[in-house]
Amino acid sequence: MPHLLPPFELTRETVLGDSIRALVRAIDPDIHLPTSEEHRASIAALLERRPDSGDVWLFGYGSLMWNPLIHFTEKRIGTIKGYHRCFCLWTHLGRGTVEKPGLTLGLEPGGSCRGVAFRIAEALAIEELEICWRREMLTNAYAPRWMRVSTGDGPLHALVFRINRTHRRYAGRLPEDKVIAAIAQAHGPLGACATYLFNTVAHLEDLGICDRRLIRLRDQVAVRVRERRG
């Protein structure tokens, strides 16, 4: 039987209230979810390995850019060298279903990635990062790392959610046709997978960032969506 769940809005309140955990358990009752204590221990360990002192920077390259949820004091456009954004993570939880999974972005080796670095006040770092962990690290699909980010105001080190290649939902580098088909048809409690792609490209364009790979995907997915509706 298909999983039919009501629409779900990803907000600061739903994440803090653990509604997102309840959603995941409703979809996949057997899934292991890290506890709050495990999340805090992971955050503490990363903060101990910080290359810089003071405020904490977080780098967004997908939905974090247009729906960060966190309180931040500044944001800068920045570039990471050696990694690029790629639709490489299957999702049957938010923007897809078990029957028709969608795809979300991760960082894969090679090339470069332009995105947004958010500055979090040091005094609020643990509290704000816990929101990120409840959202991005709910199933450990990502591997958070400190990475150097080049910005117009100089380099900085930011926390980046790279893809966890050992995760069972890691998709690898899929043929473009398969990516297009999955994004065009997938829909879950958080909405259409195509909307996730469209929002990401629109925000990049608003920032003056040109990601030709994503623009090509956006255009081809838009055609598929129109064909399906027609």
Phi, psi and chi 1 to 4 in degrees:
 res  aa     phi    psi   chi1   chi2   chi3   chi4
   1 MET       -  134.6  -69.7  -71.9  -67.3      -
   2 PRO   -63.2  150.6  -18.7   31.1      -      -
   3 HIS   -84.0  114.4  -69.5   81.8      -      -
   4 LEU  -112.3  105.2  -60.1  175.8      -      -
   5 LEU  -121.6  150.8  -67.8  171.0      -      -
   6 PRO   -67.1  158.3   24.4  -34.1      -      -
   7 PRO   -57.2  148.8  -23.2   33.5      -      -
   8 PHE  -134.8  130.6 -178.5   89.8      -      -
   9 GLU  -102.2  127.9 -173.0  176.4   -1.1      -
  10 LEU   -84.8  103.5 -168.4   63.3      -      -
  11 THR  -128.6  169.5   66.5      -      -      -
  12 ARG   -59.6  -39.2 -174.2  178.7  175.7   93.5
  13 GLU   -68.6  -42.3  -69.3   70.1   29.9      -
  14 THR   -68.4  -33.3   55.8      -      -      -
  15 VAL   -71.3  -45.9  171.6      -      -      -
  16 LEU   -66.2  -31.6  -76.7  172.8      -      -
  17 GLY   -84.0    4.5      -      -      -      -
  18 ASP    66.4   17.8  -86.2  -15.3      -      -
  19 SER   -63.1  -32.6  -63.1      -      -      -
  20 ILE   -67.5  -33.9 -169.9  170.2      -      -
  21 ARG   -66.1  -40.2  -68.3  175.7   70.2   89.4
  22 ALA   -64.4  -38.2      -      -      -      -
  23 LEU   -62.2  -46.8  170.9   69.3      -      -
  24 VAL   -62.9  -41.9  170.7      -      -      -
  25 ARG   -66.7  -32.6  -72.1 -149.8  179.6  -82.0
  26 ALA   -66.2  -33.9      -      -      -      -
  27 ILE   -81.6  -41.0  -62.8  171.4      -      -
  28 ASP  -135.8   83.8 -167.9  -12.9      -      -
  29 PRO   -61.9  -22.6  -20.4   32.7      -      -
  30 ASP   -91.8   -2.5  -62.5  -35.9      -      -
  31 ILE   -71.1  142.8 -164.1  169.7      -      -
  32 HIS   -89.3  125.7  168.4   73.3      -      -
  33 LEU  -113.7  130.4  -59.9 -179.7      -      -
  34 PRO   -59.4  147.0  -19.9   31.1      -      -
  35 THR   -79.0  168.0   64.6      -      -      -
  36 SER   -61.3  -36.4  -64.2      -      -      -
  37 GLU   -64.3  -40.2  -69.5   72.5   21.0      -
  38 GLU   -66.8  -37.8  -71.5  172.5  -35.7      -
  39 HIS   -62.8  -47.2  -83.5  167.3      -      -
  40 ARG   -64.0  -37.2  -74.5 -167.3  -73.5  -92.2
  41 ALA   -65.5  -39.5      -      -      -      -
  42 SER   -64.4  -43.2  172.9      -      -      -
  43 ILE   -63.5  -45.4  -65.7  167.9      -      -
  44 ALA   -60.5  -42.0      -      -      -      -
  45 ALA   -64.0  -40.2      -      -      -      -
  46 LEU   -67.6  -41.5  -88.8  169.0      -      -
  47 LEU   -64.7  -31.2  -70.5  176.1      -      -
  48 GLU   -67.1  -25.4  -74.4  179.4    2.6      -
  49 ARG   -98.4   16.9  -60.5 -164.4  -61.9  -89.6
  50 ARG   -61.5  134.6  -71.4  176.1   60.8 -165.0
  51 PRO   -77.2  -17.6   19.0  -22.9      -      -
  52 ASP  -128.5  162.3  -56.9  -43.3      -      -
  53 SER  -104.4  173.1   59.2      -      -      -
  54 GLY    90.8 -149.4      -      -      -      -
  55 ASP   -63.3  157.9  -67.5  -15.9      -      -
  56 VAL  -105.8  137.6  173.4      -      -      -
  57 TRP  -107.4  141.2  -69.9   88.1      -      -
  58 LEU  -126.1  131.0  173.7   72.2      -      -
  59 PHE  -101.8  126.6 -174.5   78.4      -      -
  60 GLY  -111.8  136.7      -      -      -      -
  61 TYR  -131.5   -3.5   55.8   88.3      -      -
  62 GLY  -131.8 -123.1      -      -      -      -
  63 SER   -66.8  -21.5   61.1      -      -      -
  64 LEU   -60.0  -27.1  -82.8  174.5      -      -
  65 MET   -68.4  -42.3  -67.1 -171.8  -58.4      -
  66 TRP  -105.1   -4.0   43.5  -90.3      -      -
  67 ASN  -149.1   67.1 -172.8   23.6      -      -
  68 PRO   -69.8  -30.3   24.5  -33.8      -      -
  69 LEU    70.8  -24.5  -57.9 -173.9      -      -
  70 ILE   -85.9  160.0   58.2  169.9      -      -
  71 HIS   -87.5  125.3  -65.5  -44.1      -      -
  72 PHE  -134.1  158.3   58.3   90.7      -      -
  73 THR  -103.7  -15.7   60.5      -      -      -
  74 GLU  -163.1  153.0 -179.9 -173.9   -3.6      -
  75 LYS  -139.3  145.2   64.8  178.7 -177.9  179.3
  76 ARG  -135.1  143.1  -59.9  179.2 -170.9  174.3
  77 ILE   -73.3  133.1  -63.9  174.1      -      -
  78 GLY  -143.7  167.6      -      -      -      -
  79 THR  -129.2  133.9  -56.5      -      -      -
  80 ILE  -105.6  131.5  -72.1  176.6      -      -
  81 LYS   -95.9  143.5  -62.1  -70.1 -178.9   64.4
  82 GLY    94.2   -3.7      -      -      -      -
  83 TYR  -141.9  151.4  -75.8   82.9      -      -
  84 HIS  -135.0  153.8   66.4  -80.0      -      -
  85 ARG   -76.5  143.2   82.9 -175.0  109.9 -126.9
  86 CYS  -154.8  141.6  176.7      -      -      -
  87 PHE   -77.6   93.8  -81.3   95.7      -      -
  88 CYS  -132.6   11.9   58.4      -      -      -
  89 LEU  -128.5  116.6 -178.9   66.2      -      -
  90 TRP   -68.8  142.1  -69.5  111.5      -      -
  91 THR  -133.4  123.0  174.7      -      -      -
  92 HIS  -112.9   10.9   61.3  -82.4      -      -
  93 LEU  -104.0  -47.4  -57.5  172.8      -      -
  94 GLY  -110.2  -51.6      -      -      -      -
  95 ARG  -114.8   32.7  -58.4 -118.4  177.1 -147.1
  96 GLY  -172.4 -176.2      -      -      -      -
  97 THR  -131.8  171.7   63.0      -      -      -
  98 VAL   -59.3  -40.5  173.4      -      -      -
  99 GLU   -72.0  -37.7  -63.3   76.2   22.2      -
 100 LYS  -134.4   80.2  -68.6 -175.8  177.8 -179.5
 101 PRO   -68.6  148.8   25.9  -34.1      -      -
 102 GLY   -98.3 -172.2      -      -      -      -
 103 LEU  -131.2  140.6  -74.7  163.2      -      -
 104 THR  -124.6  170.4   54.5      -      -      -
 105 LEU   -84.0  147.6  -69.4  165.3      -      -
 106 GLY  -142.4  173.5      -      -      -      -
 107 LEU  -101.6  125.3  -78.8 -174.1      -      -
 108 GLU  -112.6  152.0  -74.6  -87.0   44.7      -
 109 PRO   -61.7  145.9  -23.0   33.9      -      -
 110 GLY   108.9  139.7      -      -      -      -
 111 GLY    75.2 -143.4      -      -      -      -
 112 SER  -150.5  167.2   62.8      -      -      -
 113 CYS  -142.8  126.2  177.2      -      -      -
 114 ARG  -100.8  136.3  -64.3 -167.7   76.7 -162.7
 115 GLY  -158.2 -151.9      -      -      -      -
 116 VAL  -123.2  128.7  177.9      -      -      -
 117 ALA   -99.0  124.3      -      -      -      -
 118 PHE  -102.8  133.8  -63.0   93.8      -      -
 119 ARG   -96.0  123.7 -174.8  173.9 -165.7  158.0
 120 ILE  -110.9  128.1  -55.7  171.1      -      -
 121 ALA   -56.2  136.9      -      -      -      -
 122 GLU   -55.3  -38.8 -174.6  176.3   18.1      -
 123 ALA   -65.4  -23.5      -      -      -      -
 124 LEU  -105.3    3.2  -60.5  177.2      -      -
 125 ALA   -57.7  -49.4      -      -      -      -
 126 ILE   -63.2  -45.4  -66.0  176.3      -      -
 127 GLU   -62.2  -44.9  176.0 -176.0  -17.0      -
 128 GLU   -72.8  -37.5  -62.5  -54.7  -50.8      -
 129 LEU   -68.3  -29.0  -70.8  179.4      -      -
 130 GLU   -63.7  -34.3 -171.1  166.9   -5.8      -
 131 ILE   -62.5  -42.8  -67.7  173.8      -      -
 132 CYS   -62.9  -40.3  -62.8      -      -      -
 133 TRP   -66.8  -39.9 -105.5 -114.1      -      -
 134 ARG   -66.0  -24.5  -69.7 -172.5 -177.2 -154.2
 135 ARG   -93.5  -52.1  168.1 -175.3  177.7  168.2
 136 GLU   -92.7  -24.1  -56.1  -66.4  -20.2      -
 137 MET  -111.4   24.3  -64.2  -66.2  -68.9      -
 138 LEU   -64.2  -34.3 -163.7   59.4      -      -
 139 THR  -121.8   13.7   65.1      -      -      -
 140 ASN    60.2   35.4  -69.2  -38.6      -      -
 141 ALA   -76.6  -12.9      -      -      -      -
 142 TYR  -120.4  159.9  -65.8   97.7      -      -
 143 ALA  -120.2   99.9      -      -      -      -
 144 PRO   -69.0  134.7   22.9  -29.7      -      -
 145 ARG  -142.5  153.4  -63.0  -71.9 -174.4  -87.8
 146 TRP   -84.0  130.7  -65.3  105.6      -      -
 147 MET  -136.9  151.7  -63.3 -175.2   68.1      -
 148 ARG   -78.1  131.1 -179.1 -176.4  171.9   92.5
 149 VAL  -121.2  126.6 -178.7      -      -      -
 150 SER   -88.7  129.5  -59.7      -      -      -
 151 THR  -131.3  168.6   78.5      -      -      -
 152 GLY   -64.6  -18.9      -      -      -      -
 153 ASP  -104.0   18.2  -66.5  -45.9      -      -
 154 GLY   108.3  166.9      -      -      -      -
 155 PRO   -75.4  155.7   27.9  -34.1      -      -
 156 LEU  -150.8  166.0   54.1   88.1      -      -
 157 HIS  -107.7  129.1  -72.5   94.4      -      -
 158 ALA  -128.4  155.7      -      -      -      -
 159 LEU   -80.6  128.7 -167.7   57.6      -      -
 160 VAL  -129.0  135.2 -176.6      -      -      -
 161 PHE   -91.8   93.8  -70.1  104.3      -      -
 162 ARG   -83.5  157.7  -67.7  179.0   -5.4 -161.5
 163 ILE   -68.1  143.0 -166.5   67.0      -      -
 164 ASN   -92.2  104.5  174.9    6.5      -      -
 165 ARG   -71.9   -9.9  -70.5 -179.1  148.5 -160.6
 166 THR   -93.3   -4.2   66.6      -      -      -
 167 HIS   -71.3  145.7 -162.4  -86.6      -      -
 168 ARG   -67.6  -19.1   63.3 -171.7  177.0   94.2
 169 ARG   -97.9    6.9  -70.5 -169.0  -72.8  110.3
 170 TYR   -66.0  125.9  172.7   59.2      -      -
 171 ALA   -93.5  -17.3      -      -      -      -
 172 GLY    72.6 -163.9      -      -      -      -
 173 ARG   -92.8  101.1  -59.1 -164.4  179.6 -170.6
 174 LEU   -85.8  154.2  -62.0  167.6      -      -
 175 PRO   -59.6  144.3  -20.5   30.7      -      -
 176 GLU   -58.6  -37.9 -169.3  169.4   85.2      -
 177 ASP   -60.6  -38.0  -78.2   -9.5      -      -
 178 LYS   -69.8  -38.1 -169.3  169.2 -175.6  176.5
 179 VAL   -62.9  -46.9  174.1      -      -      -
 180 ILE   -60.7  -46.2  -67.2  166.2      -      -
 181 ALA   -62.7  -43.3      -      -      -      -
 182 ALA   -65.2  -45.9      -      -      -      -
 183 ILE   -66.5  -38.3  -64.8  175.0      -      -
 184 ALA   -67.4  -31.1      -      -      -      -
 185 GLN  -103.8  -17.8   70.1  178.3   -4.5      -
 186 ALA   -77.3  141.5      -      -      -      -
 187 HIS  -152.9  133.4 -167.3  -73.9      -      -
 188 GLY  -139.3 -168.0      -      -      -      -
 189 PRO   -58.5  -29.8  -24.0   33.5      -      -
 190 LEU   -84.8   -3.8  -70.1  178.5      -      -
 191 GLY   116.1 -168.2      -      -      -      -
 192 ALA   -74.2  141.4      -      -      -      -
 193 CYS   -63.6  -33.7 -165.5      -      -      -
 194 ALA   -60.7  -37.0      -      -      -      -
 195 THR   -63.3  -38.2  -58.5      -      -      -
 196 TYR   -58.1  -46.2  171.2   87.7      -      -
 197 LEU   -64.9  -48.3  167.0   61.6      -      -
 198 PHE   -60.8  -43.2  -62.9  160.3      -      -
 199 ASN   -63.3  -40.0  -75.8  -12.5      -      -
 200 THR   -64.0  -47.3  -59.6      -      -      -
 201 VAL   -64.9  -41.9  175.0      -      -      -
 202 ALA   -61.4  -41.4      -      -      -      -
 203 HIS   -69.2  -39.5 -163.4   77.2      -      -
 204 LEU   -60.0  -43.2  -72.1  170.3      -      -
 205 GLU   -65.9  -38.0  -70.2  179.0  -24.9      -
 206 ASP   -60.5  -33.1  -73.4  -15.1      -      -
 207 LEU   -84.9   -3.5  -65.1  170.1      -      -
 208 GLY    79.8   21.1      -      -      -      -
 209 ILE  -101.5  125.7  -61.1  173.4      -      -
 210 CYS  -104.8  111.2  178.3      -      -      -
 211 ASP  -111.1   95.9 -171.9  -42.8      -      -
 212 ARG   -61.2  -35.9  -69.0 -177.5  176.6   85.9
 213 ARG   -63.1  -45.2 -175.5 -176.8  -66.6  107.3
 214 LEU   -70.8  -35.0 -106.7   62.4      -      -
 215 ILE   -63.6  -41.6  -69.3  172.1      -      -
 216 ARG   -63.5  -43.2 -175.6  173.4   66.1 -108.7
 217 LEU   -62.1  -44.8  -77.9  177.1      -      -
 218 ARG   -55.2  -47.6 -172.1  -96.5  -37.5  -96.1
 219 ASP   -65.3  -41.7  -66.9  -15.5      -      -
 220 GLN   -73.1  -37.2  -67.9  177.1  -45.1      -
 221 VAL   -66.2  -39.1  167.2      -      -      -
 222 ALA   -59.7  -39.2      -      -      -      -
 223 VAL   -64.1  -44.9  170.8      -      -      -
 224 ARG   -62.1  -40.0  -66.5  -74.6 -175.3   92.5
 225 VAL   -65.6  -42.0  169.0      -      -      -
 226 ARG   -63.6  -39.6  -74.0 -163.8  -63.7  -90.5
 227 GLU   -63.6  -41.3  -71.3  174.3  -11.0      -
 228 ARG   -64.1  -41.7  -72.2  171.3   61.5   84.8
 229 ARG   -68.1  -32.8  -70.5  173.9  178.3  169.3
 230 GLY   -74.4      -      -      -      -      -
